[in-house]
Amino acid sequence: MKTLSSTLRCSVKLIVFAGLALTLSQCSTPKKKGNYSVHFDPPTKAVKNPANVKVKLSTGAQRVYVMEGNEVLLATPCSVGTASTPTPLGTFTIYSKVANRRRISSPGAGYPMTFWMEFKSAYGMHWGWVKPYPCTHGCVRLPIKSAQKIFSMVKTGTPLIIATSHPEDATIGKTLPVLDDSTLADPPDSYMMSSKVFEDAAKGKMYY
């Protein structure tokens, strides 16, 4: 009995020690942050002259740059169209802005496309889940805070230059984080179809 009791005490000590070691290792391992677009908040410089603002979109790097002259006011990752449904290239004008827009066509009718900025019929920049690879039907998805800020910085008539690359890709574009919402659980339809989604978007939030 004495030998069994000693064995049990040793086993308990080992279990406690292993649990403590696991806890310490978990505490010392930094938690990854910023992988989801809902946590990304791009630094922004104030617009001085709205007439000089333009937007550059790089489909190759999946980056959007809000510019005033040659100065970058805001830079953000985005998601663009796939090879079969590409985002159109060329120089466009943002001619329509709708903060609280929902998808009209099916499938997905009613889904929020918050901070909609249309530059070609049925094509626009708007809030959407961002992935590190082309994944849209041609629209440009932006993190919620990026969409909110860009929406406030541009006006109808702001030029949008879409190309496979821009010089900024090699500078500020390289400093941007890789955002990936592919493992982020979809919010419930009861939320996405409610007015709460627009109330949160106005605060730069999206469910999470």
N, C-alpha and C positions, 0 to 999 in steps of 0.2 A: 504493500500500500504506500509505503514511504517513497519507493522508487517511482510509482505511478504518479503520486502527488507532485514529485519534483519534475517529472516529465511534463505534466499539465501546466505547472507554473512556467516552465521554460517555453512551452508552446504559446501560452498567453502573452509572455513577454515579446516573443518573436512577432506575433500578430500585431501587438500594439506598436512595436518598433517599425514594422512594415507600413502600417497605416500612417504613422507620423512622417515617415520618409516620403510616402506618396503625397501627403498633404503639403509638405515643404516643397517638393518638386513642382507641384501644381501652382503654388504661390509664386515660385521663382520664375515660372514660365510666363512671359508677357502674353496677354490676350491680344489676338489680332483685331485691329480696328480699321475701319475705313474701307473694307472690301465691298460693302453694300453702298449703293448710291444714295440711300436715305441718310447716310452719315456724312456725305461729302458736302462741304460748304466752301465754295471757291472765294478766295480773296478778291475784292473788287475795288477799283479806283473810280472816283466820281467822274461823271461825264461833265465836261466843261462846255462843249459846243455840240449839241445834238446833231447839227447839220453835218458834222465831220465824222459821225459814227458810222462804221460799217462792220459787217460780220463776215468772218472767214470760216469756212468749213472744210476740213481735210477728211476725205472719205478713207484714204489709206491709213492714216494715223487714228481715225475716229476722234477728232478733236474739234472743238468750236472755240474761236477766238473773237471776242468783241474788241474792236479796235477804234481808237480815235486818232486819225492820222496814222503814224507808225507805232503808236504806243498801245500795248496790250492792256486793256482795262479789266478783262476777265478771261480766263481760260478754263475749259472744262472737258472732261471726257464725254463721249456721246456714243450712241449706236446708230449705224446707218443701214441702208438696204442691202440685201443679199445680192449675189451675182445674178440671180434670176429676176429679182425685183429691185434694181439698184436705185439709189438716190441720184436724181439727175444732176449732171455737171453743167456748169455755166454760171453766168452772172444774172441774178434775179433781184427782185425787190420784195421786201416783206410788205404785202398790201392788205393784210387782214390780221387783226389781233382779237382773240376771244379768250378771256381768262377762264371762264367756266364752260368749256365745250365738252360734249360727249360724242362718241363715235355714232355715226348715222347708219352706216351700212352694216350688213351682217356678213360673217359671224362677228359677234362682239358688240352688237348694237347697244348703246347706252353706256359703254365703258368710258371712264373719264379720260380725256386728252387735254389735261389742264395746261393753261398758259399756251394756247395754240397760237402759232405765228405762221401764217400761210404765205408761201412764196411761189407756188404753182398750184394749179387746180388739183385738189385732193392731196397735196404734199405740204407738210408743215413741220416746224420744230415744235416740240411739246414735251411735257413730262411723260416719262415712261421708264420701264425697267431697263437698266443698262447692262450690257454684256460686253466682254472684251473681244467680240467678233461681230461681223455684220449679221443682223438678225431681224431686220424690219422689212416691211413691204415697200420701203422707199422713203418713209418719213424719218425724221431725226429725233431720237429719244434723248432726253436730257434728265439728269438728276433733278429732284424736286427743287432744291435751293438754287441750282443753276438756272432752271427754267423760270423760276420766280424772278431772279435778278435780271436775267437777260430780257424778260418781258418788260421790266420797268426801265431798261436802258435803251431799248430800241423804240422807234415809232413807225407808223405806216409810212413807207417810202424809204426806209433804211435799206441800203444795198446788202445783198448776200452773195458772196463769191464762193462757189462750190468747186473744188478741184481735188485731184487725187492726193496732192500734197501742197503745203505752204511752207515758207521759210521758218515760221514759228514752230513747226514740228520738231526741228533740230535744237531748239532752245527751250522755251518754257513748256512746250508740249512734252518734252522728255521728263520733266519734273512731276508731271501729274500722276496720281496713283492709278493702278489698275482696278477698275470697279467691276464687280461681277455679281449680279443679282440672280444668277441661274439657280442657286440653292435657296433663295429666299422664298418662303412660303407665301402663296398668294393671299392677300386679305380676303375676308369673306365677301360674297356678293352683296350681302345686306349693308356692308360698309361702302363698297365701291359704287353702289347704285343710290346711295343716300346723299343728302345735302352736306353731310359731315365731311365728305371727301374734299369738297370745295372750301369749307370752313378751315380745314386743316391746311390745305394748299396755300391759302392766303397767309398762313403763319410759317410757310416753308416746311410743312410737315406732310407725311403721307403714311398714316396708320401707325408705323413703328416709332 
